[in-house]
Amino acid sequence: MFIALVVAAVAGLGTPLVTSVATSFHVSLGSAQWTLTVALLSGAVATPVLGRLGAGPHRRATILATLAVVVAGSALTVLPLPFAWLLAGRAAQGVGLGLTALMMGVARDHLSEERSAAVIALLSVVSIIGAGVGYPLAALLAELGGVRAAYGLGLVVTAAALLTAWRSMPEAPEGRSAHVDVAGAVVLAAALLLVLFLAGERNLWSRHLAVAAGLSVVAVVLLCVWAVIELRSTTPLVDVRAVRHPAVAGANLAMFVGGTGVYLLLTLITRYAQTPHGAGYGFGLTTFVAGLVLIPFSVLGFVAGKLTPRVRTRVADPLLLAGSAVVVGGGFALFSAGRSDLAELFVAMGVLGFGAGGFSAAMPGVILAVTPKSETSSAMSFNYVVRSVGYSLGSAIGGLILAAGTGPGHLFPDDSVYTTAALVGIGAMAITTLTSLALVRRRPSETNP
C-alpha cells in the first residue's frame, strides 16, 4: 500500500509545480507541462511491460529494479542540472506507475481470497488519492524552498519505498514464466506517445486542427497494428483475447470514460479555485491553498475504498461501478449549480472523491472475476493504461473547453463556460453508468466463471 501511494504521489508531483518549473528553469509553461506529461507517458508505456514481467518468476527483482529507477530519477530532479535532465528524471519517476498492478498480483498470490480482495480494492483507490496527498505538500515545499525542495520530497519517499520493498516483498510462486513482447511494446509506446501528446498539446487542436486529426488517425492505426501483433504473439504483452471478454471490455470502457470525467472535474475545480477575483469569479487561491481543496477528495476517496469491500458482499461489482459513476455525476451537478462559495467547492470535491474511490475500488473485482491469478498483474496493467489515457484526456478536454470559452484579449474564460464543461462531464458519467449497468445485466455465469 505504501509503495502504491508513493509512486502515485511522486508521479503527480508535476501538477502543482508547472509554474515553479517554468520560472526556475526559464522555460515556457508548455515546456514545463511536460514534467507531468512525460511521467504519464513513461508510466503508460512501462505499465504493461512491468505487468508481463510481474506475472513471471522474477517479480521481486522487477519491483526492486523499478523502484531503483524511480529513486535514480528522483535524484536527477533534485540535482542542479539543466531542464533536459529534469525531464529525464520525471520520466524515470513515471515508470513507477506500473508498480500498482504488480502490488495487486502480490496481494492476490500471498493473501487469503477475502483479504486480498479488500487490499486490491484499496490499492486501486490509493493510486488515485496519491495525487491529493502529494499536491499540497509539493506546493508548500515549492513556496518555502523552491522547486528542488519539492522534488526532494520525492527522493526521500521513493528511497523509503525501495527499502520497504527490499525488506518485505516476497518471491513470486514457482512454475511461472514471462517473456516480453518487444515488438508489441515498441508499437504500443509509439501509439501512447501520440495519444498523450495529442491530449497534452491543447494549442495543436485550436490552431492546427488538420494536423491533430491526422495524428489521431495515425495513433488509431498504430493501436490496431499493436492489437494484431498481440493476437499473433505466443507471449503477448497483453492478452487481447482476455481483454475482449465482455466483462473486461466493458470494465475498461467504463474506466476510460469514467477516468476522463474524474480528471475533467478535478481540472475544473482547481482552475476555478485559483482564478483571481478580477475575472468576476473564482477565489484567487495560491497553489498551496488550492491544493488543500484536494483533501476532501483524498479523505472521502479513502473512506469509499474502505467501505467498498464490505458493500461488495451484498452488491455486485458492476452495480457498484454504476452507483459510483452516479455519485461522480452528482459532483458535476453540484459544481454546476453552485460554486460562489469556497465551501461548495470542498463539497463538490468530496463527492467526487467518494465516487472516484468507490469506482476504483469496484473496478478490479469486475476484471479479476474472469482473470486467472497468474495474469492479475497483466490484466490490471492494461486497465491502468486505459485509466492513464482517460485521465490525460479528461485534463485536456477541460483545458480545451476553457480555452474555447476565453474571448480575444481575455486571460480567463467566462464563468458560464465552467457550467458547459460540467454538463459535458455529466454526459460522460451517464455513459459510464449505462456501460456499468450493461455489465450488471449479464448473467453471473458469464462474468464469474
Secondary structure, DSSP 8 states (H G I E B T S, - for coil): -HHHHHHHHHHTTHHHHHHHHHHHHT--HHHHHHHHHHHHHHHHHHHHHHHHHHTSTTHHHHHHHHHHHHHHHHHHHHSS--HHHHHHHHHHHHGGGGHHHHHHHHHHHHS-HHHHHHHHHHHHHHHHHHHHHHHHHHHHHHHHH-HHHHHHHHHHHHHHHHHHHHHH-----SS------HHHHHHHHHHHHHHHHHHH-HHHHHH-HHHHHHHHHHHHHHHHHHHHHHHH-SS-SS-HHHHTSHHHHHHHHHHHHHHHHHHHHHHHHHHHHHS-GGGTSS----HHHHHHTTHHHHHHHHHHHHHHHHHTTTS-HHHHHHHHHHHHHHHHHHHHH--SSHHHHHHHHHHHHHHHHHHHHHHHHHHHTTS-GGGHHHHHHHHHHHHHHHHHHHHHHHHHHHHHT--TT-SS--HHHHHHHHHHHHHHHHHHHHHHHHHHTS-HHHH--
